[in-house]
Amino acid sequence: MAKATLMVTLRVRDIDRMRLFAWELRMLADEMRVMASPHAERLEQIVDRFLNGGDDEHGEEPEDG
């Protein structure tokens, strides 16, 4: 199985952009639900995990969907 690592550096001046990005992703997930997209729930899970700090402290691999 392939493994990828991503390191993100967030500068304080970028916080407003990050909040806007998270809000836009939430709105996209809402639109996807309205259109009955099978991917809406997956997008919501990804956004939730990112905004809640992920699961780095547990060292768990994400589940294959």
SULFENJO-V319468 format. One record per residue. N is the residue number from 1. RES is the residue in one small letter. D_LAST is the distance of its C-alpha to the last C-alpha in Angstrom with 1 decimal. Layout:
N_RES_D_LAST / N_RES_D_LAST
This chain:
1_m_14.3 / 2_a_15.1 / 3_k_15.5 / 4_a_16.6 / 5_t_18.7 / 6_l_19.7 / 7_m_22.8 / 8_v_23.7 / 9_t_27.4 / 10_l_28.1 / 11_r_31.8 / 12_v_33.4 / 13_r_34.4 / 14_d_30.7 / 15_i_29.9 / 16_d_30.8 / 17_r_28.7 / 18_m_25.6 / 19_r_26.3 / 20_l_26.7 / 21_f_23.4 / 22_a_21.6 / 23_w_23.6 / 24_e_22.8 / 25_l_19.0 / 26_r_19.6 / 27_m_21.8 / 28_l_19.3 / 29_a_16.7 / 30_d_19.7 / 31_e_20.7 / 32_m_17.3 / 33_r_17.6 / 34_v_21.1 / 35_m_20.2 / 36_a_17.6 / 37_s_14.7 / 38_p_11.4 / 39_h_10.0 / 40_a_12.5 / 41_e_10.8 / 42_r_8.0 / 43_l_11.2 / 44_e_13.1 / 45_q_11.1 / 46_i_11.3 / 47_v_15.0 / 48_d_15.7 / 49_r_14.6 / 50_f_16.7 / 51_l_19.6 / 52_n_19.7 / 53_g_20.1 / 54_g_16.8 / 55_d_16.7 / 56_d_18.9 / 57_e_21.6 / 58_h_19.5 / 59_g_18.4 / 60_e_14.9 / 61_e_12.1 / 62_p_8.9 / 63_e_6.2 / 64_d_3.8 / 65_g_0.0
